[in-house]
């Protein structure tokens, strides 16, 4: 089974953390820039891992975060570890191979159907 890194390299990690701090500082210095009153979600993925490897990666991140992994796959969702920091949420998400296949099947029709133009809303 191939190994999938869940942490990224040290330089990638440092760039992301620096970017988050830069974004927070920018928003702090520019109060006119709107932010969502509902907060933001930061998403991270273990890549195109098999379901077993993806679940193991999510379980590992859940343990680091001190949360229990959520399995929303029976309802068509994903397997995820979620931790909130006020209105900012960090989610580490495995998208199942079945979900990816279903998405690819739907997207295979992309461009094959052209909707009729809508009437003007006059």
N, CA, C and O of each residue as an XYZ file, in Angstrom:
488
protein
N       0.857     -1.189      0.000
C       0.000      0.000      0.000
C       0.894      1.240      0.000
O       1.813      1.322      0.815
N       0.654      2.203     -0.885
C       1.502      3.390     -0.936
C       1.346      4.237      0.319
O       0.276      4.286      0.926
N       2.418      4.892      0.689
C       2.400      5.778      1.848
C       1.914      7.153      1.416
O       2.376      7.688      0.408
N       1.000      7.719      2.161
C       0.486      9.060      1.870
C       0.828      9.963      3.040
O       0.425      9.695      4.172
N       1.567     11.029      2.776
C       1.933     11.969      3.820
C       0.723     12.799      4.205
O       0.005     13.305      3.343
N       0.502     12.935      5.502
C      -0.616     13.756      5.937
C      -0.168     15.127      6.402
O      -0.992     16.026      6.568
N       1.133     15.301      6.616
C       1.596     16.551      7.187
C       2.159     17.523      6.165
O       2.238     18.720      6.442
N       2.548     17.049      5.002
C       3.233     17.920      4.061
C       4.650     18.150      4.552
O       4.961     17.885      5.713
N       5.497     18.636      3.686
C       6.875     18.891      4.082
C       6.971     20.114      4.969
O       6.044     20.922      5.037
N       8.119     20.247      5.659
C       8.298     21.399      6.559
C       8.164     22.742      5.857
O       7.609     23.680      6.429
N       8.662     22.853      4.624
C       8.562     24.145      3.944
C       7.117     24.438      3.530
O       6.677     25.586      3.597
N       6.378     23.413      3.105
C       4.971     23.622      2.755
C       4.184     24.031      3.986
O       3.359     24.942      3.927
N       4.435     23.364      5.094
C       3.748     23.683      6.351
C       4.048     25.119      6.774
O       3.144     25.859      7.160
N       5.319     25.508      6.701
C       5.719     26.865      7.083
C       5.056     27.904      6.183
O       4.635     28.957      6.662
N       4.957     27.617      4.872
C       4.314     28.558      3.940
C       2.831     28.718      4.261
O       2.304     29.829      4.214
N       2.153     27.615      4.587
C       0.718     27.696      4.909
C       0.514     28.494      6.191
O      -0.339     29.380      6.241
N       1.285     28.189      7.219
C       1.143     28.910      8.493
C       1.448     30.391      8.301
O       0.744     31.246      8.837
N       2.489     30.696      7.541
C       2.831     32.092      7.266
C       1.697     32.778      6.507
O       1.350     33.921      6.807
N       1.119     32.083      5.523
C       0.013     32.654      4.764
C      -1.203     32.912      5.625
O      -1.872     33.932      5.457
N      -1.507     32.000      6.552
C      -2.636     32.213      7.463
C      -2.407     33.438      8.336
O      -3.313     34.248      8.537
N      -1.192     33.567      8.853
C      -0.881     34.744      9.688
C      -0.953     36.032      8.876
O      -1.452     37.053      9.350
N      -0.446     35.970      7.645
C      -0.486     37.137      6.763
C      -1.935     37.528      6.472
O      -2.275     38.711      6.495
N      -2.786     36.542      6.199
C      -4.195     36.827      5.932
C      -4.864     37.437      7.156
O      -5.612     38.408      7.035
N      -4.602     36.875      8.338
C      -5.199     37.405      9.569
C      -4.730     38.835      9.820
O      -5.533     39.700     10.170
N      -3.437     39.084      9.642
C      -2.904     40.434      9.852
C      -3.510     41.410      8.837
O      -3.855     42.539      9.188
N      -3.635     40.978      7.594
C      -4.211     41.831      6.561
C      -5.650     42.205      6.920
O      -6.029     43.374      6.848
N      -6.441     41.213      7.306
C      -7.832     41.487      7.675
C      -7.906     42.396      8.889
O      -8.795     43.243      8.982
N      -6.985     42.226      9.813
C      -6.952     43.067     11.009
C      -6.650     44.523     10.642
O      -7.223     45.446     11.220
N      -5.750     44.721      9.681
C      -5.356     46.079      9.257
C      -6.356     46.718      8.298
O      -6.313     47.930      8.088
N      -7.253     45.931      7.713
C      -8.201     46.443      6.724
C      -9.628     46.073      7.142
O     -10.212     45.134      6.602
N     -10.184     46.813      8.105
C     -11.511     46.468      8.621
C     -12.626     46.600      7.589
O     -13.730     46.108      7.821
N     -12.367     47.250      6.457
C     -13.386     47.376      5.419
C     -13.541     46.121      4.571
O     -14.518     45.990      3.835
N     -12.589     45.199      4.666
C     -12.684     43.955      3.894
C     -13.674     43.039      4.617
O     -13.460     42.696      5.780
N     -14.739     42.649      3.950
C     -15.750     41.823      4.625
C     -15.242     40.406      4.882
O     -14.441     39.865      4.120
N     -15.723     39.829      5.961
C     -15.500     38.414      6.261
C     -16.866     37.796      6.525
O     -17.805     38.485      6.924
N     -16.964     36.525      6.305
C     -18.232     35.838      6.518
C     -18.582     35.827      7.998
O     -17.756     35.468      8.837
N     -19.788     36.216      8.308
C     -20.227     36.170      9.706
C     -20.359     34.736     10.199
O     -20.455     34.489     11.401
N     -20.362     33.796      9.262
C     -20.489     32.384      9.612
C     -19.137     31.718      9.794
O     -19.080     30.539     10.143
N     -18.052     32.438      9.567
C     -16.718     31.896      9.741
C     -16.175     31.277      8.473
O     -16.772     31.382      7.402
N     -15.035     30.630      8.613
C     -14.340     30.018      7.492
C     -13.964     28.594      7.831
O     -13.766     28.240      8.993
N     -13.870     27.786      6.791
C     -13.428     26.409      6.961
C     -12.152     26.203      6.159
O     -12.089     26.514      4.970
N     -11.141     25.674      6.830
C      -9.880     25.323      6.185
C      -9.918     23.827      5.916
O     -10.047     23.032      6.847
N      -9.809     23.442      4.667
C      -9.887     22.034      4.300
C      -8.507     21.492      3.940
O      -7.703     22.162      3.291
N      -8.258     20.265      4.377
C      -7.038     19.563      4.013
C      -7.413     18.127      3.696
O      -8.341     17.577      4.288
N      -6.691     17.519      2.762
C      -7.025     16.180      2.288
C      -5.784     15.295      2.294
O      -4.671     15.785      2.101
N      -5.972     13.978      2.517
C      -4.817     13.074      2.451
C      -4.445     12.686      1.027
O      -3.605     11.806      0.836
N      -5.037     13.306      0.038
C      -4.759     12.964     -1.347
C      -5.668     11.835     -1.820
O      -6.689     11.544     -1.198
N      -5.295     11.222     -2.897
C      -6.111     10.160     -3.483
C      -5.787      8.822     -2.834
O      -5.410      7.870     -3.518
N      -5.931      8.751     -1.550
C      -5.644      7.530     -0.803
C      -6.773      6.525     -0.984
O      -7.909      6.894     -1.283
N      -6.444      5.256     -0.800
C      -7.488      4.238     -0.748
C      -8.367      4.558      0.455
O      -7.980      5.348      1.316
N      -9.532      3.954      0.517
C     -10.416      4.228      1.656
C      -9.761      3.836      2.975
O      -9.852      4.580      3.952
N      -9.097      2.672      3.020
C      -8.449      2.251      4.265
C      -7.352      3.229      4.678
O      -7.271      3.622      5.841
N      -6.504      3.624      3.714
C      -5.423      4.562      4.014
C      -5.977      5.946      4.359
O      -5.460      6.619      5.251
N      -7.019      6.365      3.659
C      -7.629      7.667      3.941
C      -8.248      7.708      5.323
O      -8.100      8.697      6.042
N      -8.948      6.633      5.706
C      -9.548      6.574      7.044
C      -8.456      6.569      8.111
O      -8.593      7.220      9.146
N      -7.375      5.837      7.858
C      -6.269      5.794      8.826
C      -5.644      7.180      8.987
O      -5.310      7.586     10.100
N      -5.484      7.908      7.875
C      -4.916      9.255      7.945
C      -5.842     10.190      8.727
O      -5.382     10.975      9.556
N      -7.144     10.102      8.461
C      -8.105     10.940      9.195
C      -8.090     10.572     10.677
O      -8.113     11.455     11.534
N      -8.052      9.293     10.978
C      -7.993      8.869     12.385
C      -6.747      9.409     13.078
O      -6.802      9.814     14.239
N      -5.613      9.414     12.358
C      -4.371      9.946     12.919
C      -4.500     11.439     13.209
O      -4.096     11.904     14.275
N      -5.056     12.181     12.270
C      -5.234     13.623     12.465
C      -6.256     13.885     13.571
O      -6.081     14.809     14.365
N      -7.311     13.090     13.630
C      -8.312     13.247     14.700
C      -7.655     13.081     16.061
O      -7.952     13.833     16.989
N      -6.764     12.102     16.187
C      -6.066     11.893     17.461
C      -5.206     13.102     17.817
O      -5.173     13.525     18.973
N      -4.512     13.657     16.824
C      -3.688     14.853     17.061
C      -4.564     16.026     17.490
O      -4.199     16.784     18.388
N      -5.726     16.171     16.842
C      -6.639     17.269     17.159
C      -7.407     17.039     18.459
O      -7.981     17.975     19.014
N      -7.420     15.796     18.945
C      -8.179     15.483     20.153
C      -9.673     15.397     19.902
O     -10.474     15.736     20.773
N     -10.054     14.939     18.704
C     -11.465     14.804     18.343
C     -11.713     13.379     17.844
O     -10.772     12.625     17.597
N     -12.962     13.031     17.703
C     -13.346     11.752     17.128
C     -13.677     11.956     15.660
O     -14.396     12.890     15.305
N     -13.153     11.084     14.806
C     -13.450     11.181     13.381
C     -14.944     10.987     13.152
O     -15.594     10.199     13.837
N     -15.477     11.722     12.173
C     -16.897     11.602     11.803
C     -17.001     10.835     10.506
O     -16.335     11.157      9.522
N     -17.843      9.815     10.514
C     -18.049      9.019      9.304
C     -19.405      9.363      8.707
O     -20.438      8.866      9.155
N     -19.391     10.217      7.695
C     -20.615     10.613      7.004
C     -20.779      9.840      5.696
O     -21.638     10.174      4.880
N     -19.946      8.794      5.493
C     -20.001      8.058      4.235
C     -21.300      7.285      4.035
O     -21.731      7.148      2.890
N     -21.957      6.766      5.089
C     -23.215      6.049      4.828
C     -24.280      6.922      4.166
O     -25.140      6.411      3.449
N     -24.230      8.226      4.401
C     -25.189      9.143      3.789
C     -24.650      9.814      2.543
O     -25.235     10.788      2.069
N     -23.547      9.316      2.001
C     -22.967      9.891      0.793
C     -21.936     10.968      1.061
O     -21.463     11.620      0.131
N     -21.584     11.162      2.325
C     -20.615     12.197      2.677
C     -19.192     11.674      2.736
O     -18.828     10.740      2.023
N     -18.405     12.281      3.583
C     -16.983     11.987      3.665
C     -16.615     11.528      5.076
O     -17.428     11.567      5.999
N     -15.357     11.091      5.210
C     -14.790     10.702      6.507
C     -13.882     11.849      6.916
O     -12.968     12.206      6.173
N     -14.121     12.439      8.101
C     -13.426     13.686      8.423
C     -13.099     13.831      9.902
O     -13.758     13.259     10.771
N     -12.063     14.614     10.154
C     -11.714     15.074     11.493
C     -11.949     16.581     11.488
O     -11.460     17.288     10.607
N     -12.695     17.065     12.468
C     -13.110     18.471     12.480
C     -12.799     19.091     13.838
O     -13.135     18.527     14.879
N     -12.154     20.255     13.818
C     -11.917     21.008     15.056
C     -12.173     22.478     14.757
O     -11.685     23.027     13.770
N     -12.952     23.098     15.637
C     -13.271     24.516     15.468
C     -12.450     25.373     16.411
O     -12.189     25.000     17.554
N     -12.055     26.514     15.911
C     -11.351     27.547     16.668
C     -12.196     28.795     16.531
O     -11.944     29.635     15.667
N     -13.207     28.916     17.390
C     -14.177     29.994     17.221
C     -14.895     29.782     15.904
O     -15.365     28.677     15.632
N     -14.992     30.830     15.069
C     -15.711     30.691     13.799
C     -14.856     30.103     12.673
O     -15.309     30.019     11.531
N     -13.624     29.697     12.988
C     -12.743     29.085     11.986
C     -12.666     27.592     12.281
O     -12.382     27.183     13.406
N     -12.922     26.788     11.259
C     -12.929     25.340     11.417
C     -11.859     24.720     10.532
O     -11.701     25.087      9.368
N     -11.126     23.770     11.112
C     -10.143     22.993     10.372
C     -10.750     21.615     10.129
O     -11.195     20.956     11.069
N     -10.770     21.178      8.868
C     -11.289     19.857      8.528
C     -10.253     19.093      7.711
O      -9.748     19.585      6.702
N      -9.951     17.888      8.164
C      -9.106     16.976      7.402
C     -10.046     15.912      6.864
O     -10.650     15.169      7.637
N     -10.176     15.832      5.541
C     -11.266     15.086      4.908
C     -10.741     14.043      3.930
O      -9.914     14.341      3.068
N     -11.235     12.809      4.079
C     -11.005     11.784      3.064
C     -12.278     11.646      2.238
O     -13.359     11.391      2.770
N     -12.128     11.820      0.923
C     -13.232     11.632     -0.013
C     -13.138     10.185     -0.496
O     -12.126      9.784     -1.072
N     -14.185      9.409     -0.263
C     -14.139      7.978     -0.572
C     -13.945      7.719     -2.064
O     -14.290      8.546     -2.908
N     -13.388      6.555     -2.361
C     -13.183      6.186     -3.760
C     -14.524      6.096     -4.486
O     -14.608      6.449     -5.662
N     -15.570      5.630     -3.808
C     -16.898      5.563     -4.419
C     -17.433      6.939     -4.752
O     -18.013      7.141     -5.819
N     -17.242      7.901     -3.839
C     -17.705      9.264     -4.079
C     -16.943      9.876     -5.250
O     -17.529     10.534     -6.110
N     -15.606      9.648     -5.273
C     -14.801     10.188     -6.377
C     -15.244      9.604     -7.712
O     -15.320     10.320     -8.710
N     -15.537      8.303     -7.733
C     -15.985      7.656     -8.968
C     -17.339      8.208     -9.415
O     -17.551      8.450    -10.603
N     -18.250      8.405     -8.468
C     -19.566      8.958     -8.802
C     -19.420     10.381     -9.341
O     -20.094     10.754    -10.301
N     -18.544     11.174     -8.729
C     -18.307     12.539     -9.190
C     -17.744     12.526    -10.615
O     -18.187     13.297    -11.466
N     -16.771     11.653    -10.871
C     -16.190     11.564    -12.211
C     -17.246     11.155    -13.233
O     -17.240     11.648    -14.362
N     -18.154     10.255    -12.845
C     -19.221      9.834    -13.758
C     -20.119     11.008    -14.112
O     -20.459     11.202    -15.280
N     -20.502     11.785    -13.122
C     -21.339     12.963    -13.374
C     -20.594     13.966    -14.242
O     -21.156     14.520    -15.186
N     -19.329     14.195    -13.920
C     -18.561     15.190    -14.669
C     -18.263     14.730    -16.096
O     -17.923     15.552    -16.947
N     -18.385     13.437    -16.367
C     -18.139     12.964    -17.727
C     -19.177     13.527    -18.702
O     -18.959     13.515    -19.914
N     -20.291     14.013    -18.184
C     -21.318     14.635    -19.015
C     -21.067     16.129    -19.231
O     -21.800     16.787    -19.970
N     -20.035     16.655    -18.588
C     -19.741     18.078    -18.686
C     -19.589     18.488    -20.144
O     -18.811     17.895    -20.891
N     -20.329     19.491    -20.533
C     -20.282     19.997    -21.889
C     -21.193     19.264    -22.864
O     -21.398     19.716    -23.991
N     -21.741     18.126    -22.426
C     -22.600     17.349    -23.325
C     -24.024     17.888    -23.354
O     -24.765     17.641    -24.305
N     -24.402     18.615    -22.324
C     -25.753     19.156    -22.224
C     -25.644     20.669    -22.125
O     -24.914     21.197    -21.286
N     -26.373     21.359    -22.985
C     -26.393     22.809    -22.953
C     -27.789     23.264    -22.558
O     -28.747     23.038    -23.298
N     -27.916     23.911    -21.383
C     -29.260     24.345    -20.981
C     -29.783     25.430    -21.900
O     -29.023     26.232    -22.443
N     -31.079     25.439    -22.060
C     -31.723     26.500    -22.839
C     -31.533     27.811    -22.102
O     -31.447     27.837    -20.874
N     -31.468     28.892    -22.849
C     -31.309     30.177    -22.179
C     -32.576     30.483    -21.396
O     -33.683     30.126    -21.799
N     -32.385     31.144    -20.280
C     -33.493     31.529    -19.425
C     -34.135     32.814    -19.940
O     -33.441     33.673    -20.483
N     -35.440     32.955    -19.777
C     -36.090     34.205    -20.205
C     -35.606     35.358    -19.325
O     -35.233     35.164    -18.168
N     -35.621     36.548    -19.895
C     -35.241     37.728    -19.124
C     -36.228     37.913    -17.971
O     -37.427     37.685    -18.128
N     -35.721     38.321    -16.830
C     -36.569     38.549    -15.656
C     -37.036     39.999    -15.666
O     -36.667     40.780    -14.789
N     -37.825     40.348    -16.629
C     -38.275     41.736    -16.777
C     -39.510     41.999    -15.950
O     -40.028     43.116    -15.954
